[in-house]
Amino acid sequence: MTFPISPPVDPMLAKLATALPDGDGWLFEPKWDGFRAIVFRDGDEVYIQSRDLKPLDRYFPELRPALRRSLPARAVVDGEIVIATEHGLDFDLLQLRLHPAASRVARLAEETPSSFVAFDLLGEGDRDLRDRPQVQRRAALEKALGRASGPVHLTPCSRDRKVADQWFHRFEGAGLDGVIAKHETTTYQPGKRAMIKVKHARTADCVVAGFRWHKNGPGQMVGSRLLGLYDERGRLHHVGVTSSFTAAVRRQLAGELEPLRKDALEGHPWREWADASGASTRMPGGQSRWSQGKDLSWEPLRIERVCEVKYDHLQGDRFRHAAIFARWRPDKRPADCRYDQLEVTPPAELGEIFGSGGSAS
């Protein structure tokens, strides 16, 4: 088995920006929200590598025959594994695949099959293409995947800023979380932030209903604040955390939140979370397949404080990623922190995106 490039390969990364870059020579692509994957193929042998350089093959067995049908006989392709449903991309279904039981993985592969979206060609035949400019690699990718079918797709690409702006706004509801910009002259730079990503960013006012101690300073430094939003029935749901603070701010928060710990469990909406397995209201601290072994103990706070956070988008009824603290909102009542303040984009047809791959126009 001889791949054009030997694994592992650090994927090229992107740096965050607030707007599409100015100037000429930019190629724009939708930003997929799935598992980053680099696929190595040599004849019948297919190896799928994750972003953190680990094998992904066993978790997505349904992709192997499709990749053998659609990729060149010897190739290395960078892309994203996604699961598309009628409601858009579903990241939770992807996470369910990371299961130790092969029988469960096989069942999920049949029930909710995945797709691979290709967006860069690193090698083909005996050629290492990483030192070629982006525009040449894109042209080679389009040629290499000209007969791709089934769950293997070529990501759309355009030079038109208006098209990129449409992708940014229209396809958010389908689970895509922004736009990637690649300059046509850029070589493939493993591990370097040589691309630009423009992601959705919004704000929400959330209840600060509790916190967790930082692992390096229990009792002295706050690790994360637990955020809550009320639904239409008045139930407070745990929607995520905000946790990026300096050590000095963590210590300051410990003192600032201390008065709110007194009698916090009396009437707290999450006081019975330990006995609420299967309840419809999200509670902090409950164990799951993804949290086993982690310390999820938490400290309740009286429901009095509100903070404004920045978030990119929702996954179900939670923030997809950790929210970024913006400011305290002493002018806001906790009861006003409801789901109905959030901006929700209707899902777009993923079939339209999957069918629009082609030349960089």
C-alpha positions in Angstrom: 0.0 0.0 0.0 1.6 3.3 -1.2 -0.4 6.5 -0.9 0.7 9.6 -2.8 1.4 11.1 0.6 1.9 9.0 3.7 -0.5 9.7 6.7 -0.8 11.4 9.0 -1.1 14.9 7.4 -2.0 17.9 9.5 -5.0 19.6 7.8 -4.6 23.2 6.7 -6.6 25.5 9.0 -8.5 28.8 8.8 -8.3 32.0 10.9 -11.5 33.7 11.9 -12.6 37.0 10.3 -15.7 39.1 10.6 -16.1 39.7 6.8 -15.1 38.3 3.5 -11.6 39.5 2.6 -11.1 42.3 0.1 -9.1 42.2 -3.1 -8.9 39.9 -6.1 -8.1 36.2 -6.4 -10.3 34.8 -3.7 -12.1 31.5 -4.0 -15.2 31.1 -1.8 -16.7 27.9 -0.5 -19.5 27.0 2.0 -18.1 26.1 5.5 -19.4 22.6 6.3 -20.1 21.7 9.9 -19.1 18.1 10.3 -16.0 16.0 11.0 -12.9 17.2 9.1 -11.4 14.2 7.3 -8.5 13.5 5.0 -9.0 10.4 2.8 -6.0 8.4 1.5 -6.7 5.9 -1.3 -4.5 3.4 -3.0 -6.6 0.9 -5.0 -8.9 -1.0 -2.7 -7.2 0.4 0.4 -8.9 3.5 1.9 -7.8 5.2 5.1 -9.7 8.1 6.7 -7.9 10.4 9.0 -9.5 12.8 11.5 -8.4 16.4 12.2 -6.5 15.2 15.3 -4.6 12.6 13.1 -6.6 9.6 14.4 -8.3 6.9 12.2 -12.0 7.4 11.4 -12.6 4.4 9.2 -14.4 2.2 11.6 -17.0 4.8 12.4 -18.1 5.4 8.8 -18.0 2.0 7.1 -20.5 3.0 4.5 -18.1 5.6 3.0 -15.4 3.1 2.0 -17.1 1.6 -1.1 -18.3 5.1 -2.2 -14.9 6.5 -1.9 -13.4 3.7 -4.0 -16.0 4.4 -6.7 -15.6 8.1 -6.8 -11.9 8.9 -6.0 -8.9 8.4 -8.3 -7.2 5.0 -7.9 -4.4 6.8 -5.9 -5.3 10.0 -4.2 -5.3 12.1 -1.0 -8.4 14.3 -0.6 -9.2 16.8 2.1 -12.9 17.2 3.1 -15.7 16.9 5.6 -17.8 14.0 6.7 -21.4 15.2 7.3 -24.8 13.6 7.9 -27.6 15.3 5.9 -31.2 15.0 7.0 -34.4 16.7 5.7 -33.8 19.3 8.4 -30.2 20.0 7.4 -26.8 18.8 8.6 -27.0 17.0 12.0 -23.8 17.1 14.1 -25.4 15.1 16.9 -25.9 12.1 14.6 -22.2 12.3 13.7 -21.2 12.2 17.4 -23.3 9.1 17.9 -21.0 7.3 15.4 -18.1 7.5 17.9 -19.2 4.3 19.6 -17.0 1.4 20.6 -19.5 -1.3 19.4 -19.1 -2.1 15.8 -22.7 -3.5 15.6 -24.1 -0.2 16.7 -22.0 1.7 14.2 -23.1 -0.6 11.4 -26.8 -0.1 12.4 -26.4 3.7 12.5 -24.5 3.6 9.1 -27.6 2.0 7.6 -30.2 4.2 9.4 -28.4 7.6 9.0 -25.7 7.2 6.3 -23.0 9.8 6.0 -21.6 11.8 3.1 -18.1 13.0 2.3 -17.8 16.5 0.8 -14.4 17.1 -0.9 -12.8 20.5 -1.0 -9.1 20.0 -1.7 -6.8 17.5 -3.5 -3.4 17.0 -1.8 -2.1 14.2 -4.0 -2.9 12.1 -7.1 -1.1 9.2 -8.6 2.6 9.8 -7.7 2.2 13.5 -7.4 2.2 15.5 -4.2 0.1 18.6 -5.0 0.5 20.5 -1.7 3.1 22.9 -3.2 0.7 23.8 -6.1 -1.4 27.0 -5.8 -5.0 26.7 -4.7 -6.4 27.4 -8.1 -4.5 24.5 -9.7 -5.5 22.1 -6.9 -9.2 23.1 -7.3 -9.0 22.5 -11.0 -7.4 19.1 -10.4 -10.0 18.3 -7.8 -12.9 19.1 -10.2 -11.4 16.8 -12.8 -10.7 14.0 -10.3 -14.2 14.1 -8.9 -15.9 14.6 -12.2 -17.7 11.2 -11.9 -18.3 11.3 -8.2 -21.7 9.9 -7.2 -23.7 8.8 -4.2 -22.5 10.1 -0.9 -19.3 11.7 -2.3 -19.7 15.3 -3.3 -17.6 18.2 -4.6 -18.1 21.4 -2.5 -19.3 24.4 -4.5 -16.7 27.1 -5.2 -17.1 30.6 -6.6 -15.2 33.8 -7.2 -18.4 35.8 -6.9 -18.7 37.6 -3.6 -22.5 37.9 -4.1 -22.7 34.1 -4.4 -20.6 33.7 -1.2 -22.9 36.2 0.6 -25.9 34.2 -0.5 -24.3 31.0 0.9 -23.5 32.8 4.1 -27.1 33.8 4.8 -29.3 31.4 2.8 -27.8 28.0 3.7 -27.2 28.6 7.4 -30.5 26.9 8.2 -29.2 23.8 6.4 -26.4 23.5 9.0 -23.6 25.2 7.2 -22.0 27.7 9.5 -20.3 30.3 7.3 -18.0 30.7 4.3 -14.4 29.8 3.7 -12.1 32.0 1.6 -9.0 30.6 0.0 -6.6 32.8 -2.1 -5.9 31.3 -5.5 -2.1 31.5 -4.9 -2.1 29.7 -1.6 -0.2 26.4 -1.3 -1.5 23.7 1.0 0.1 24.4 4.4 -0.4 21.6 6.9 -1.3 22.9 10.4 -1.1 26.5 9.3 -4.1 28.9 9.4 -3.7 29.8 5.7 -7.5 30.1 4.9 -10.1 32.6 6.2 -13.4 31.6 7.7 -16.3 33.9 8.2 -18.8 32.5 10.7 -22.2 33.5 11.9 -22.1 35.5 15.2 -25.2 36.5 17.2 -25.9 37.6 20.7 -28.4 36.3 23.3 -29.3 37.3 26.8 -29.0 34.3 29.1 -29.7 33.4 32.7 -26.5 32.6 34.6 -28.0 29.7 36.7 -24.8 28.1 38.0 -21.1 27.5 37.4 -18.4 24.9 37.5 -15.0 25.3 39.3 -11.9 25.4 37.2 -9.9 22.2 37.4 -6.8 24.1 38.5 -8.5 26.1 41.2 -11.6 24.5 42.8 -13.1 26.8 45.3 -11.0 29.7 44.0 -11.4 30.0 40.2 -14.6 29.7 38.1 -14.2 27.4 35.2 -17.4 28.0 33.3 -20.8 29.7 33.8 -23.9 27.7 33.0 -26.4 29.4 30.7 -30.1 29.0 30.7 -33.1 30.1 28.5 -36.8 29.8 29.2 -39.1 28.0 26.8 -42.7 29.0 26.1 -43.9 27.0 29.2 -41.6 28.8 31.5 -39.1 25.9 31.9 -35.4 26.9 32.2 -33.2 24.9 29.9 -29.4 24.5 30.1 -28.3 25.8 26.7 -24.5 25.9 27.0 -21.6 27.5 28.8 -19.3 30.5 28.6 -15.8 29.7 29.7 -12.9 31.6 28.1 -11.5 33.7 30.9 -8.1 34.6 32.2 -6.9 33.3 35.5 -7.4 36.7 37.1 -11.0 37.0 35.8 -11.7 33.5 37.0 -10.7 34.5 40.6 -12.7 37.7 40.3 -15.8 35.8 39.2 -15.5 33.5 42.2 -15.9 36.5 44.5 -18.5 38.2 42.4 -20.7 35.1 42.3 -20.2 34.1 45.9 -23.3 36.0 47.3 -25.5 34.3 44.8 -24.6 30.8 46.1 -26.5 31.4 49.4 -29.7 29.4 49.5 -29.4 28.9 45.7 -31.0 25.5 45.6 -34.2 26.7 47.3 -36.6 27.0 44.4 -33.9 26.5 41.8 -35.3 25.1 38.5 -32.5 22.6 38.2 -32.5 21.4 41.8 -33.8 18.0 41.0 -31.6 17.4 37.9 -30.0 14.3 39.4 -33.4 12.6 39.5 -34.6 13.8 36.1 -33.0 11.4 33.7 -35.0 11.5 30.6 -36.7 14.7 31.5 -37.4 17.2 28.7 -35.6 20.0 30.4 -31.8 20.0 29.9 -30.0 19.9 33.2 -26.3 20.5 33.9 -24.2 17.8 35.4 -25.9 14.7 33.9 -23.7 12.0 32.5 -23.7 11.0 28.9 -21.6 8.9 26.5 -19.5 11.9 25.7 -19.0 13.1 29.3 -18.1 9.9 31.2 -15.0 10.4 33.3 -15.4 14.2 33.4 -16.1 16.1 36.6 -19.5 17.7 35.8 -20.3 18.8 39.3 -21.7 22.3 39.4 -22.6 25.1 41.9 -26.1 26.5 41.7 -26.7 30.3 41.7 -29.9 32.1 42.6 -31.7 33.0 39.4 -30.9 36.8 39.4 -28.0 37.5 37.0 -28.2 37.9 33.2 -25.3 38.1 30.8 -25.1 38.8 27.1 -23.1 36.2 25.1 -22.1 35.8 21.5 -22.9 32.5 19.8 -22.6 31.2 16.2 -25.6 28.9 15.8 -27.8 26.4 17.5 -27.6 22.6 17.4 -31.0 21.5 18.4 -31.9 23.7 21.4 -28.3 24.3 22.6 -25.5 26.5 21.4 -23.3 24.5 19.1 -20.1 25.8 20.6 -19.2 27.5 23.9 -20.6 31.0 23.9 -18.4 34.0 24.3 -19.2 36.3 27.2 -19.9 39.9 26.1 -21.2 41.8 29.2 -23.4 41.6 32.2 -27.0 42.8 31.7 -28.2 44.3 35.0 -31.1 45.9 33.1 -32.5 42.6 32.0 -34.8 40.3 34.0 -34.0 36.6 34.0 -37.7 35.9 33.0 -37.0 37.8 29.8 -34.2 35.4 28.7 -36.3 33.2 26.4 -35.8 31.1 23.3 -38.0 33.4 21.2 -35.2 36.0 21.2 -33.0 33.7 19.1 -32.7 34.2 15.3 -33.5 31.0 13.6 -33.0 30.5 9.8 -35.3 28.0 8.0 -33.5 25.0 6.6 -32.5 25.2 2.9 -32.4 22.3 0.6 -29.1 20.5 1.0 -29.8 18.8 -2.4 -29.3 22.2 -4.0 -25.9 22.6 -2.4 -24.8 19.1 -3.1 -25.8 19.5 -6.7 -24.1 22.8 -7.3 -20.5 21.7 -7.1 -18.4 22.6 -10.2 -16.0 25.1 -11.6 -14.8 28.1 -9.7 -16.8 30.6 -11.6 
